[in-house]
Every structure is written in C-alpha cells, then in structure tokens.
C-alpha cells in the first residue's frame, strides 16, 4: 500500500518572518532521517502541512520522533468522490491493531469551493462505512476511532492513525551545544531536551580506564545511537580522562574530589565548544539530587568555565526524568551496571556546601592547562548515525 503521512507542526507557526527558515530545517531533518534508513519517499509542502508519501509504515515512527513535529497521521490519498473516500477509509482499517468499538468521521474542507460542507461530507462518508458492513457504531461524542479527512484541490487525504510527535523545534535552528554524557539516566534525557529545543548536540564522555570498565564506553555509544532517533548524525567525543583522574587521586582533598573533577570536565568541554563552534555546555545536573549538585557546588563548578552552562533538568524530580528516559528508550541502557568515574570517585563524606576560595586553593598543585590539553589530545571522535549508521 502506498501511504501518505500528514505532518503537522505547531511552534513553527509563531516564528513570523523566520517561519520559512524553521520549515526548511524541519524538511531537511526529515530527509536526512529517511535517507539514513534508505526508505524511498516523495515529499511536498502545502499551507502549513508536510506530506510524505511512501510504502513503509516505518516512516510513521521516524516522523513522530523528529523534533518540531506536533503530530503525524498515516493515511491514503484518493479523489474527492464520496464513495472513493469511503472505500479508502475501509482500506485503512487494515492498519488497526484491533477492531474499534465505535467511530466518528471528521472533515477539514481546505478547498472551500467543494460543493458540500464539512459536516455533510462526514455524514455521507460515515453512512458509506456503515453500509459496507464493518459492524461498529457511530459515536460523535466519545469515539474509539476517528477517521480524518482533509479535502484539498488536488484530492482527499484520508487517515485513521494519528500519532503525537515530540513537538518543540527542528534540530539545528537553535545552534550547537556540547552535552556531557555519562552512563546514567539523567544526561541522555538532558541531551534529548536540548535536541527538542532545536539544538544540535555534540556529546562528550569522560572515559577513565582502568578506573572505569571499557563496557561503559560501549554503553555510551548505545545511548548516543538512541539519540540519533532525534538527530540522525551525532559526533561523539570520548575523552581519555585517566591522566586527570590519576592526578586527582594523588593531590585532591578527599571531600573536594568530585567538585574538582567536574571543574576539569567543564574545562575540557569548553575546549570542545571551540572545536565544534558550540554556544554552550549542557549537563544532566538536577538540583539537590547528589552532593555535587547543591547550589554552592554548582556555583563552584560553573566558575571553571567562561561558557554558558545549561542544566535543563535542574527543576525535575527523578520520576519525571525516568518517565522521559523510558519515552526516548534510554532507560534500560542507563541502568546497566557499569559506573562512570564520578560514581566511582564519590568520597565517604563529600563536600555539600563548597566554598569557591577553598576549591580554587585546592587546584593550586595541578598543572591545569597541561592536563586539559592532554585530555583533548587523547580524545577519540566517533561519528554515530548517518546512512546505515
């Protein structure tokens, strides 16, 4: 069956004179996602809608996971004859997992020259469907299935499956950001939320072998692959953080080791923002969740970088974060039992209310520039996604 997928977007409509820029970015992102999966398609745009034609229902999943799309419907195109519209509606019932108990027909008459009103069209199509023996009732108030019709000059678009999209903005319209990606639950969710707000993400992972297992590295790659559902191509930087960790283990006061570690991480991330022309650093910090994420300690960590540091999860509770992680399919990977270096280096009695002057003083024994530059030099860069990726 040759399907038509009707793409709708919301926030893009309020962008005024810049609207076309956002539409073009969304269209480009859809094309990249379909090209990656080698799915044949045709595409056209008309008055606030994007229409994608193709034979694969996988297109529906790709579109509903493309940031910037509010909803997408799967259906078929036919001529504007009432009987043809009714026959097309019956064909689409084969897409349903189970027979619904009731239905309703809703018509949007974009072509106002059509000789029937939207209500009349809906009534006539419903009558046709009922007469052809599907054995379910009409319920205009609380239907279990809605048959949608968009009537346009070039034909009628009929659909009975509509999926909610991610919404937000197309990836790329808000610039680029470096996201600090650990193996936990929070940082992949923070990365996704920035994608949803139109940012192209450049994840960085701080690898500390032999302090951390190489299995964590594989875990990070799998998490990044999940994030390519929303951004088809991602550049992942895997930083060899072992030289920094060795120095921290020798020279850092025990209670400050996590704060100093995070300060080194944001310095390395700052170097990567320069490399990739990014505008900010993104972390998965969640206020008060762990000792390093108190306001005092976040202030100490922020002090280490001149860059804007964004923390999209700051006000979320853990269940909200887990709910998003399940939605984007990163949760089961995140809970795999391989810990990152932050988890392994947590002291018995960490500093909760770090003082900036003490933290700066604790850094005096370190050759900061040399350690940061070594980390950058030893960084492995992986391209995740792309065609067949």
Helices and strands as residue ranges (DSSP letters): E 3-8, G 11-18, H 19-36, E 42-46, E 49-54, H 58-64, E 71-78, H 82-92, G 93-95, E 102-109, H 118-131, E 137-138, E 145-152, E 155-164, E 176-180, H 186-196, E 200-207, H 214-227, E 233-240, H 242-251, G 254-256, H 257-275, E 280-282, G 291-293, H 295-302, E 308-310, H 318-327, H 331-334, H 341-344, H 356-362, H 368-377, E 380-385
